[in-house]
Amino acid sequence: LEQSSKQKRLWVIDIEKKDVLYNTYVSHGKRSGNEYAKQFSNRQDSNMSSPGFYVTKETYTGKHGLSLKLDGLDEGFNTNARERCIVMHGAEYASESTIEKLGFLGRSEGCPAIPVELHEAIISQVAGKTCIFVNAPVGNYKSAYLNQNKAVQEFMKDQKFS
């Protein structure tokens, strides 16, 4: 969410195949900001996005059609996602036409809302224990799931230097 909401900032990546499956729009919470998400919260009724790692859980059909429940993993940043009903869902406001009309992507109540025409395919692809990382400009963000040294080692072992 560090990028403008006018940019396609959701990436679905098959890590094993090193392949980008989807790159599309994703909304942020309406009280997080307009074009850019600048404020974040883990509180009920904040209508803000929450940064960090999530694991995808079960799907259900609700007011937005097929939707995906998310469990936040980073204490103090997103662990209230279930209680806040933060889910991935499709939304008409997550579209280029909304960007053309408003100058930025439509906003949610804190959910990562994605384009209606892609939401069923994306949700079906990532449902059930897939990792989601919501990157956000939060200076005090820390996660037990980030280990910079291990990440660098993993990255470097696959690189070819000439």
Backbone as ProteinMPNN parsed JSONL, in Angstrom:
{"seq_chain_A": "LEQSSKQKRLWVIDIEKKDVLYNTYVSHGKRSGNEYAKQFSNRQDSNMSSPGFYVTKETYTGKHGLSLKLDGLDEGFNTNARERCIVMHGAEYASESTIEKLGFLGRSEGCPAIPVELHEAIISQVAGKTCIFVNAPVGNYKSAYLNQNKAVQEFMKDQKFS", "coords_chain_A": {"N_chain_A": [[0.814, -1.209, 0.0], [2.137, 1.123, -0.218], [2.257, 2.303, -2.642], [0.559, 4.447, -5.022], [-3.005, 4.31, -5.176], [-3.856, 4.3, -7.72], [-2.24, 2.683, -9.108], [-1.513, -0.665, -10.162], [-1.268, -2.633, -7.602], [-1.51, -5.043, -6.316], [-0.109, -8.161, -6.173], [-0.088, -11.44, -7.218], [1.761, -14.163, -6.76], [3.343, -17.074, -7.9], [5.488, -18.673, -6.114], [7.079, -20.971, -6.278], [7.193, -21.503, -9.042], [8.132, -19.12, -9.855], [6.538, -17.102, -11.029], [4.354, -14.538, -12.113], [1.055, -14.449, -11.381], [-1.188, -12.807, -11.185], [-1.619, -9.288, -11.463], [-2.962, -6.558, -10.226], [-5.47, -4.071, -9.314], [-5.951, -2.999, -5.911], [-7.876, -2.074, -3.165], [-7.657, 0.264, -0.387], [-8.393, 1.034, 3.082], [-10.993, 3.438, 3.732], [-10.494, 5.397, 5.663], [-7.82, 5.396, 5.745], [-6.668, 6.985, 3.872], [-6.801, 8.885, 0.757], [-5.758, 8.79, -2.27], [-3.295, 7.667, -1.537], [-2.48, 5.303, 0.979], [-2.083, 6.253, 4.205], [-2.531, 6.13, 6.903], [-3.011, 3.692, 9.443], [-4.63, 0.977, 11.126], [-5.482, -1.365, 13.701], [-7.805, -1.488, 14.939], [-11.264, -2.081, 15.751], [-13.935, -0.895, 13.734], [-12.42, 1.174, 12.627], [-12.123, 1.621, 9.948], [-9.782, 1.525, 8.518], [-6.888, 0.307, 6.783], [-4.757, -2.5, 7.559], [-1.38, -3.266, 8.113], [1.004, -5.894, 7.202], [1.579, -9.482, 7.679], [-0.69, -11.968, 6.583], [-2.747, -14.903, 6.708], [-4.538, -16.743, 4.372], [-7.849, -17.958, 4.672], [-10.926, -19.614, 4.949], [-13.456, -19.546, 2.348], [-16.483, -17.724, 1.634], [-19.842, -16.878, 0.717], [-21.051, -13.721, 0.462], [-22.33, -10.357, 0.883], [-20.758, -9.221, -1.069], [-20.463, -11.197, -2.902], [-18.41, -14.03, -3.713], [-16.096, -14.301, -1.14], [-13.161, -13.954, 0.943], [-11.912, -15.05, 3.951], [-9.527, -13.698, 6.238], [-6.721, -14.154, 8.348], [-4.916, -12.191, 10.502], [-1.453, -12.029, 11.294], [0.442, -10.535, 12.63], [1.09, -9.334, 15.653], [-0.455, -6.614, 17.232], [-0.634, -5.198, 14.895], [-2.291, -6.387, 12.884], [-3.854, -8.41, 13.95], [-6.509, -8.364, 14.692], [-8.054, -8.819, 12.518], [-9.999, -10.829, 11.897], [-12.06, -10.291, 13.785], [-12.685, -7.751, 12.944], [-13.809, -8.25, 10.551], [-12.265, -8.24, 8.211], [-11.789, -8.959, 4.989], [-10.959, -10.451, 1.81], [-12.456, -9.315, -1.093], [-14.548, -8.812, -4.004], [-15.174, -5.671, -5.635], [-17.034, -3.066, -7.11], [-15.949, -0.529, -7.01], [-13.252, -0.919, -7.126], [-11.775, -0.315, -9.577], [-10.729, 0.751, -12.904], [-12.486, 2.62, -13.964], [-13.47, 3.912, -11.707], [-11.151, 5.162, -10.823], [-10.775, 6.953, -12.953], [-13.02, 8.561, -12.557], [-12.847, 9.537, -9.831], [-10.167, 10.113, -9.432], [-8.634, 8.501, -7.921], [-8.455, 5.121, -6.637], [-11.455, 3.513, -5.542], [-12.417, 3.173, -2.066], [-12.35, 0.932, 0.761], [-13.786, -0.541, 3.761], [-11.579, -1.162, 5.118], [-10.873, -3.529, 4.073], [-9.019, -5.569, 1.706], [-10.092, -4.937, -1.207], [-10.819, -6.055, -4.472], [-10.831, -5.986, -8.136], [-14.038, -6.712, -9.518], [-14.267, -8.348, -11.79], [-12.103, -10.04, -11.57], [-12.103, -11.141, -9.062], [-13.192, -13.683, -8.264], [-11.528, -15.574, -9.52], [-8.989, -14.894, -8.449], [-9.438, -15.175, -5.661], [-10.126, -17.897, -5.545], [-7.682, -18.952, -6.311], [-5.94, -18.267, -4.177], [-7.117, -19.056, -1.775], [-7.209, -20.687, 1.422], [-4.771, -21.068, 3.363], [-2.696, -19.51, 2.177], [-0.037, -17.187, 2.017], [-0.344, -13.741, 2.577], [1.003, -10.567, 2.132], [0.777, -7.372, 3.296], [2.17, -4.591, 2.386], [3.177, -1.592, 3.813], [3.635, 1.907, 4.549], [4.71, 2.049, 7.419], [6.384, 3.104, 10.075], [7.056, 1.845, 12.531], [6.679, -0.832, 12.134], [7.072, -4.232, 12.794], [7.812, -7.649, 12.394], [7.519, -11.032, 13.361], [7.832, -12.754, 11.364], [9.621, -11.89, 9.508], [12.871, -12.171, 8.45], [15.65, -10.778, 7.752], [18.315, -11.581, 7.152], [18.064, -14.318, 6.449], [16.356, -14.051, 4.254], [17.99, -12.675, 2.416], [20.004, -14.599, 2.05], [18.501, -16.681, 0.826], [17.697, -15.369, -1.506], [20.173, -14.819, -2.723], [21.225, -17.367, -3.275], [19.996, -18.237, -5.564], [20.884, -16.594, -7.541], [22.748, -15.739, -10.444], [25.967, -14.912, -11.041], [28.13, -13.096, -13.162]], "CA_chain_A": [[0.0, 0.0, 0.0], [2.979, 2.314, -0.33], [2.038, 2.88, -3.966], [-0.715, 5.104, -5.301], [-4.091, 3.37, -5.478], [-4.039, 4.308, -9.178], [-1.342, 1.672, -9.658], [-1.832, -2.067, -9.875], [-0.358, -2.896, -6.491], [-1.69, -6.401, -5.803], [0.645, -9.146, -6.95], [-0.24, -12.842, -6.83], [2.977, -14.763, -7.302], [3.636, -18.48, -7.65], [6.893, -18.609, -5.715], [7.8, -22.148, -6.785], [7.416, -21.356, -10.489], [8.641, -17.762, -10.067], [5.643, -16.598, -12.063], [3.304, -13.614, -11.683], [-0.247, -14.948, -11.813], [-2.071, -11.64, -11.311], [-1.163, -7.973, -11.024], [-4.178, -5.774, -10.4], [-5.787, -3.049, -8.318], [-6.463, -3.397, -4.594], [-8.256, -0.886, -2.404], [-7.304, 0.36, 1.028], [-9.474, 1.562, 3.906], [-11.345, 4.833, 3.436], [-9.892, 6.318, 6.628], [-6.363, 5.306, 5.611], [-6.255, 8.036, 2.948], [-7.472, 8.868, -0.543], [-4.936, 8.102, -3.268], [-2.27, 6.908, -0.82], [-2.779, 4.874, 2.346], [-1.114, 6.901, 5.086], [-2.842, 5.805, 8.295], [-3.334, 2.281, 9.571], [-5.141, 0.635, 12.447], [-5.919, -2.725, 13.994], [-8.994, -1.304, 15.783], [-12.619, -2.27, 15.241], [-14.629, 0.295, 13.224], [-11.497, 2.246, 12.228], [-12.195, 1.764, 8.486], [-8.415, 1.667, 8.023], [-6.163, -0.908, 6.433], [-3.779, -2.982, 8.536], [-0.228, -3.845, 7.418], [1.62, -7.106, 7.705], [1.332, -10.816, 7.15], [-1.979, -12.627, 6.802], [-2.914, -16.201, 6.07], [-5.893, -16.865, 3.83], [-8.599, -19.04, 5.304], [-12.047, -20.16, 4.194], [-14.275, -18.649, 1.528], [-17.92, -17.71, 1.892], [-20.557, -15.993, -0.192], [-21.702, -12.667, 1.235], [-22.894, -9.242, 0.111], [-19.857, -8.939, -2.196], [-20.246, -12.448, -3.623], [-17.351, -14.856, -3.142], [-15.19, -13.528, -0.295], [-12.121, -14.775, 1.552], [-11.541, -14.634, 5.306], [-8.093, -13.534, 6.451], [-6.249, -14.077, 9.726], [-3.703, -11.403, 10.654], [-0.434, -12.746, 12.062], [1.386, -9.625, 13.279], [0.513, -8.79, 16.883], [-0.466, -5.157, 17.326], [-0.795, -4.58, 13.581], [-3.417, -6.901, 12.089], [-4.424, -9.615, 14.558], [-7.96, -8.215, 14.873], [-8.686, -8.9, 11.191], [-11.215, -11.653, 11.978], [-13.082, -9.547, 14.522], [-13.037, -6.579, 12.132], [-14.373, -8.761, 9.285], [-11.392, -7.863, 7.103], [-11.814, -10.067, 4.035], [-10.728, -10.096, 0.412], [-13.711, -9.425, -1.846], [-14.657, -7.992, -5.197], [-15.924, -4.422, -5.464], [-17.134, -2.23, -8.311], [-15.097, 0.657, -6.843], [-11.856, -1.302, -7.371], [-11.785, -0.361, -11.045], [-10.177, 1.9, -13.628], [-13.533, 3.64, -14.136], [-13.51, 4.699, -10.469], [-9.96, 6.02, -10.854], [-11.068, 8.036, -13.904], [-14.057, 9.417, -11.975], [-12.437, 10.161, -8.571], [-8.742, 10.431, -9.395], [-8.004, 7.451, -7.128], [-9.277, 3.92, -6.523], [-12.422, 3.535, -4.449], [-11.864, 2.674, -0.806], [-13.153, -0.046, 1.488], [-13.846, -0.317, 5.212], [-10.345, -1.752, 5.624], [-10.646, -4.782, 3.34], [-8.369, -5.519, 0.399], [-11.1, -5.181, -2.25], [-10.191, -6.212, -5.782], [-11.802, -5.852, -9.23], [-15.091, -7.727, -9.589], [-14.042, -9.3, -12.882], [-11.003, -10.946, -11.228], [-12.107, -11.571, -7.664], [-13.429, -15.121, -8.084], [-10.32, -16.301, -9.934], [-7.919, -14.639, -7.479], [-9.796, -15.793, -4.38], [-9.999, -19.352, -5.714], [-6.245, -19.258, -6.397], [-5.198, -18.053, -2.928], [-7.86, -19.512, -0.591], [-6.71, -21.832, 2.172], [-3.394, -21.093, 3.861], [-1.723, -18.788, 1.362], [0.493, -15.996, 2.684], [-0.548, -12.414, 1.988], [1.747, -9.519, 2.831], [0.327, -6.013, 3.004], [3.278, -3.673, 2.609], [2.646, -0.261, 4.095], [4.63, 2.819, 5.122], [4.523, 2.128, 8.867], [7.745, 3.159, 10.592], [7.314, 0.966, 13.669], [6.256, -2.2, 11.812], [7.999, -5.333, 13.009], [7.132, -8.931, 12.265], [8.276, -12.235, 13.697], [7.937, -13.538, 10.131], [10.643, -11.307, 8.645], [14.242, -12.412, 8.84], [16.38, -10.196, 6.628], [19.491, -12.384, 6.798], [17.606, -15.517, 5.738], [15.819, -13.622, 2.959], [19.134, -12.371, 1.546], [20.624, -15.885, 1.712], [17.63, -17.366, -0.142], [17.763, -14.628, -2.763], [21.507, -14.931, -3.311], [21.544, -18.717, -3.748], [19.413, -18.419, -6.896], [21.418, -15.599, -8.472], [23.906, -16.127, -11.255], [26.854, -13.764, -11.205], [29.111, -13.338, -14.22]], "C_chain_A": [[0.848, 1.26, 0.0], [2.759, 3.011, -1.659], [0.689, 3.588, -4.028], [-1.77, 4.05, -5.602], [-4.411, 3.355, -6.968], [-3.153, 3.266, -9.865], [-1.849, 0.271, -9.317], [-0.83, -2.546, -8.833], [-0.622, -4.218, -5.773], [-0.974, -7.356, -6.747], [0.344, -10.518, -6.38], [0.872, -13.584, -7.555], [3.048, -16.237, -6.923], [5.132, -18.535, -7.372], [7.681, -19.792, -6.269], [8.138, -22.01, -8.263], [8.022, -20.005, -10.85], [7.869, -17.076, -11.19], [4.608, -15.657, -11.45], [1.986, -14.109, -12.262], [-1.236, -13.814, -12.05], [-1.327, -10.403, -10.836], [-2.327, -7.033, -11.301], [-4.34, -4.746, -9.285], [-6.223, -3.688, -7.003], [-6.716, -2.125, -3.789], [-7.639, -0.908, -1.009], [-8.485, 0.99, 1.765], [-9.718, 3.043, 3.684], [-10.777, 5.826, 4.441], [-8.368, 6.2, 6.652], [-5.823, 6.408, 4.706], [-7.019, 7.925, 1.649], [-6.64, 8.095, -1.561], [-3.892, 7.198, -2.619], [-2.786, 6.517, 0.559], [-1.684, 5.431, 3.249], [-1.331, 6.577, 6.555], [-3.358, 4.376, 8.36], [-3.805, 1.993, 10.987], [-5.528, -0.831, 12.505], [-7.232, -2.686, 14.785], [-10.299, -1.531, 15.032], [-13.201, -0.921, 14.822], [-13.704, 1.444, 12.822], [-11.626, 2.565, 10.746], [-10.826, 2.044, 7.872], [-7.851, 0.297, 7.67], [-5.176, -1.25, 7.541], [-2.628, -3.652, 7.797], [0.144, -5.217, 7.949], [1.213, -8.386, 7.014], [-0.039, -11.335, 7.556], [-1.876, -14.028, 6.229], [-4.366, -16.277, 5.604], [-6.563, -18.077, 4.451], [-9.728, -19.48, 4.39], [-12.762, -19.081, 3.381], [-15.719, -18.733, 2.004], [-18.551, -16.803, 0.85], [-21.351, -15.007, 0.646], [-22.203, -11.566, 0.327], [-22.029, -8.848, -1.081], [-19.611, -10.186, -3.043], [-19.17, -13.268, -2.933], [-16.363, -13.967, -2.4], [-14.272, -14.488, 0.447], [-11.748, -14.221, 2.92], [-10.024, -14.649, 5.451], [-7.797, -13.514, 7.944], [-4.948, -13.292, 9.738], [-2.735, -12.1, 11.597], [0.47, -11.84, 12.882], [0.729, -8.897, 14.448], [0.653, -7.271, 16.928], [-0.693, -4.452, 16.002], [-2.024, -5.081, 12.826], [-4.141, -8.098, 12.701], [-5.919, -9.514, 14.858], [-8.715, -8.344, 13.553], [-9.986, -9.697, 11.226], [-12.352, -10.875, 12.633], [-13.574, -8.335, 13.733], [-13.707, -6.973, 10.815], [-13.586, -8.255, 8.077], [-11.256, -9.08, 6.199], [-11.415, -9.553, 2.656], [-12.037, -10.321, -0.327], [-13.643, -8.565, -3.094], [-15.462, -6.74, -4.902], [-15.888, -3.622, -6.759], [-16.197, -1.023, -8.23], [-13.606, 0.351, -7.006], [-11.659, -1.447, -8.88], [-11.155, 0.887, -11.654], [-11.218, 2.994, -13.801], [-13.671, 4.499, -12.882], [-12.311, 5.637, -10.398], [-10.205, 7.208, -11.781], [-12.062, 9.039, -13.32], [-13.557, 10.206, -10.764], [-10.993, 10.666, -8.556], [-7.958, 9.46, -8.533], [-8.969, 6.271, -7.058], [-10.28, 4.094, -5.391], [-11.85, 2.847, -3.224], [-12.87, 1.792, -0.074], [-13.283, 0.367, 2.952], [-12.63, -0.947, 5.891], [-9.965, -3.028, 4.903], [-9.801, -4.558, 2.089], [-9.386, -5.914, -0.682], [-10.42, -5.135, -3.609], [-11.246, -6.134, -6.883], [-12.776, -7.035, -9.308], [-14.784, -8.779, -10.644], [-12.914, -10.294, -12.595], [-11.167, -11.615, -9.873], [-12.323, -13.073, -7.483], [-12.19, -15.937, -8.444], [-9.198, -16.125, -8.913], [-8.224, -15.332, -6.159], [-9.674, -17.312, -4.465], [-8.532, -19.783, -5.735], [-5.575, -19.217, -5.029], [-5.901, -18.56, -1.671], [-7.15, -20.677, 0.091], [-5.227, -21.864, 2.422], [-2.348, -20.556, 2.897], [-1.279, -17.56, 2.153], [0.148, -14.751, 1.876], [0.287, -11.442, 2.806], [1.245, -8.174, 2.361], [1.464, -5.081, 3.396], [2.716, -2.272, 2.795], [3.723, 0.599, 4.742], [4.388, 3.058, 6.614], [5.902, 2.012, 9.497], [8.049, 2.167, 11.696], [6.93, -0.488, 13.401], [7.388, -3.187, 12.042], [7.193, -6.618, 12.918], [8.06, -10.066, 12.653], [8.529, -13.077, 12.451], [8.966, -12.981, 9.155], [12.021, -11.56, 9.233], [15.101, -11.979, 7.658], [17.572, -11.052, 6.205], [19.098, -13.625, 6.009], [17.072, -15.155, 4.353], [16.95, -13.345, 1.969], [19.818, -13.667, 1.118], [19.812, -16.63, 0.655], [17.696, -16.693, -1.509], [19.093, -14.883, -3.465], [21.788, -16.33, -3.864], [20.999, -18.983, -5.147], [19.97, -17.456, -7.942], [22.625, -16.157, -9.216], [24.738, -14.869, -11.498], [27.893, -14.079, -12.273], [30.382, -12.586, -13.959]], "O_chain_A": [[0.325, 2.356, 0.199], [3.05, 4.201, -1.785], [-0.195, 3.36, -3.202], [-1.473, 3.02, -6.208], [-5.156, 2.491, -7.432], [-3.303, 3.002, -11.058], [-2.524, 0.066, -8.308], [0.324, -2.829, -9.156], [-0.022, -4.485, -4.732], [-1.206, -7.355, -7.956], [0.503, -10.737, -5.179], [0.921, -13.628, -8.784], [2.838, -16.601, -5.766], [5.945, -18.451, -8.293], [8.828, -19.63, -6.686], [9.24, -22.359, -8.688], [8.383, -19.766, -12.002], [8.44, -16.553, -12.147], [4.05, -15.947, -10.391], [1.819, -14.181, -13.479], [-2.024, -13.851, -12.996], [-0.509, -10.469, -9.919], [-2.645, -6.744, -12.454], [-3.467, -4.58, -8.433], [-6.792, -4.779, -6.989], [-5.879, -1.223, -3.742], [-7.169, -1.938, -0.525], [-9.455, 1.423, 1.145], [-8.781, 3.814, 3.474], [-10.594, 6.995, 4.102], [-7.704, 6.826, 7.478], [-4.636, 6.73, 4.769], [-7.794, 6.989, 1.453], [-6.796, 6.882, -1.7], [-3.636, 6.093, -3.098], [-3.451, 7.309, 1.227], [-0.506, 5.119, 3.078], [-0.418, 6.732, 7.367], [-4.049, 3.908, 7.455], [-3.425, 2.685, 11.931], [-5.856, -1.449, 11.493], [-7.715, -3.72, 15.246], [-10.422, -1.218, 13.847], [-12.976, 0.085, 15.494], [-14.162, 2.579, 12.691], [-11.276, 3.667, 10.323], [-10.719, 2.711, 6.843], [-8.285, -0.729, 8.193], [-4.809, -0.399, 8.351], [-2.859, -4.511, 6.946], [-0.333, -5.648, 9.0], [0.605, -8.391, 5.944], [-0.485, -11.172, 8.692], [-1.032, -14.308, 5.378], [-5.292, -15.926, 6.334], [-5.919, -19.092, 4.72], [-9.519, -19.695, 3.196], [-12.685, -17.889, 3.679], [-16.119, -19.68, 2.68], [-17.853, -16.045, 0.177], [-22.209, -15.395, 1.438], [-22.472, -11.796, -0.852], [-22.519, -8.206, -2.01], [-18.656, -10.228, -3.818], [-19.029, -13.213, -1.711], [-15.851, -12.996, -2.959], [-14.562, -15.678, 0.566], [-11.324, -13.072, 3.041], [-9.332, -15.488, 4.873], [-8.546, -12.919, 8.718], [-3.985, -13.669, 9.07], [-3.153, -12.695, 12.59], [1.198, -12.325, 13.748], [-0.071, -7.979, 14.266], [1.729, -6.72, 16.694], [-0.921, -3.243, 15.976], [-2.726, -4.29, 12.196], [-4.959, -8.731, 12.033], [-6.53, -10.51, 15.245], [-9.898, -8.011, 13.485], [-10.979, -9.273, 10.635], [-13.462, -10.808, 12.104], [-14.736, -7.943, 13.842], [-14.126, -6.103, 10.051], [-14.165, -7.89, 7.054], [-10.685, -10.099, 6.587], [-11.522, -8.359, 2.374], [-12.655, -11.379, -0.208], [-12.78, -7.697, -3.219], [-16.328, -6.742, -4.028], [-14.852, -3.516, -7.415], [-15.707, -0.546, -9.253], [-12.787, 1.27, -7.022], [-11.411, -2.539, -9.391], [-11.06, 1.934, -11.012], [-10.876, 4.177, -13.786], [-13.96, 5.691, -12.983], [-12.441, 6.78, -9.961], [-9.879, 8.343, -11.435], [-11.95, 10.24, -13.569], [-13.806, 11.408, -10.667], [-10.642, 11.539, -7.763], [-6.738, 9.581, -8.423], [-10.15, 6.404, -7.378], [-9.984, 4.75, -4.393], [-10.922, 2.043, -3.322], [-14.08, 1.902, -0.273], [-12.931, 1.485, 3.328], [-12.653, -1.228, 7.09], [-8.868, -3.553, 5.092], [-9.856, -3.489, 1.48], [-9.515, -7.091, -1.021], [-9.562, -4.29, -3.865], [-12.439, -6.209, -6.592], [-12.383, -8.194, -9.18], [-15.014, -9.968, -10.423], [-12.781, -11.291, -13.305], [-10.445, -12.562, -9.562], [-11.687, -13.678, -6.62], [-11.847, -16.888, -7.742], [-8.53, -17.093, -8.551], [-7.359, -16.005, -5.598], [-9.164, -17.941, -3.538], [-8.187, -20.853, -5.234], [-4.718, -20.054, -4.745], [-5.319, -18.496, -0.588], [-6.568, -21.54, -0.567], [-4.498, -22.607, 1.766], [-1.242, -21.088, 2.813], [-2.076, -16.966, 2.879], [0.324, -14.711, 0.658], [0.276, -11.491, 4.036], [1.282, -7.868, 1.169], [1.693, -4.817, 4.576], [1.873, -1.825, 2.016], [4.619, 0.081, 5.407], [3.924, 4.124, 7.019], [6.519, 0.947, 9.459], [9.178, 1.689, 11.8], [6.862, -1.292, 14.331], [8.504, -3.008, 11.555], [6.03, -6.664, 13.32], [9.244, -10.06, 12.313], [9.341, -14.002, 12.475], [9.162, -13.547, 8.08], [12.296, -11.202, 10.379], [15.26, -12.719, 6.687], [17.807, -11.227, 5.01], [19.734, -13.948, 5.006], [17.313, -15.878, 3.386], [16.868, -13.744, 0.808], [20.176, -13.82, -0.05], [20.376, -17.152, -0.306], [17.745, -17.364, -2.541], [19.125, -15.134, -4.669], [22.527, -16.458, -4.84], [21.495, -19.868, -5.843], [19.567, -17.503, -9.104], [23.407, -16.94, -8.678], [24.265, -13.895, -12.084], [28.466, -15.168, -12.3], [31.323, -12.671, -14.748]]}, "name": "protein", "num_of_chains": 1, "seq": "LEQSSKQKRLWVIDIEKKDVLYNTYVSHGKRSGNEYAKQFSNRQDSNMSSPGFYVTKETYTGKHGLSLKLDGLDEGFNTNARERCIVMHGAEYASESTIEKLGFLGRSEGCPAIPVELHEAIISQVAGKTCIFVNAPVGNYKSAYLNQNKAVQEFMKDQKFS"}
